Amino acid sequence: MAKVRQRTWTIPGQRTKRKAWGFVTVESGKHRRTCLGGACRGCQQVRQFKTEWTREDAENALAAAVLKLEQPKAPASGLTLSQAAERYLAAKARKRSVANDRRLLEHFKTEFGKDTALAEITASRISEYRAKRLGVTLGQSAQPLSPAAVNRPLALLRHLLRLACDEWEVLPAVPKIRLEKESQGRLRWLMPEEAANLLEKCRTQNNPNLADLAELALYTGMRQGELLGLTWDRVDRARGVVLLERTKSGRRREVPLNGPADAILARRAPAAASDALVFGTQSWYTFRGHWKAAVKAAGLEDFRFHDLRHTFASWAVQRGATLPELKDLLGHSSLAMVMRYAHLSPEHLRSAVARLDTVLSPPKITQEITHEPAVETSKGSR
């Protein structure tokens, strides 16, 4: 049975009724309803919401459902993986990590074949590739690849295929790609005593800029690339801020300077042009060997330069900074990125559970004390 009809419904909080055309069909003894313009809890079929549909549109939709008609798919193109890679790189030429994308695309050309048609890279072949990557081990320790190392190339491939389908219109559909579940990011930070010891070891290295670089990272939370790319025209000591134009998130942000951070920049007052680099070079390799030596001399295990940023964030939260404030200080685009530091600031949770202190305590009854006039025991007393 199939029937086209019109339903009405009322939006909660409004008195106006709305109408939409839809149809009801029965297939193999099962009731199936499709509501066009309203929600239906009993639907077993994918629902479409198109308020502009008329009765004729509903009839056409019913005919398509009964006759099992499908929308025509875009014909598969003969575009090869190599050609798609070149088109992708041309579209992403201004991307900061385009060099890494180029390396991953070369990897895919080796794995799938550069002359393989893009339409032949199916979900099944991608699943085989993913299983192969999960079996890869690194070095003598035979450690498997991390979930992130498996996911990053797959994410790039998925983005390329989505472009080919949605923008280039050379694929009829995007094959399903399942990513590995990743654990929460690594969090390593220093106690103040450990940080002071590390800075002392940095000062003993044969690189006069290393200690200032590490200390400014501790007091500002700036990334390694942001520090090395910092020029003096971006430093505004009068306002007490550092202006960052190019950041990882692509958003312009101002980093406030506290007293120690300002003192570091004061003793490094520029003697050259205003566009000169604060630390003289953008190359981390100038510092890399000295940094490793300082970390080893300080007796720190598994500690990287980026962990100075984690240390800044941890210290800030422990001293009362809120997560929204920390998000702005670090330049993150969402609170999800700073939730890893939430456990370091339990005060908001402590105040929440403190509200339950008296939940089972009996209510206090306030007794009113009334003062009655004294009663004379003998009226004839003199």
PyMOL commands that set and color helices and strands:
alter all, ss='L'
color gray80, all
select helices_A, chain A and resi 55-66+81-91+98-112+118-120+123-134+147-167+192-203+210-220+224-228+232-234+259-267+285-297+307-318+323-330+335-344+347-354
alter helices_A, ss='H'
color red, helices_A
select strands_A, chain A and resi 2-10+17-27+30-34+137-138+143-144+235-236+241-244+253-256
alter strands_A, ss='S'
color yellow, strands_A
deselect
rebuild
show_as cartoon
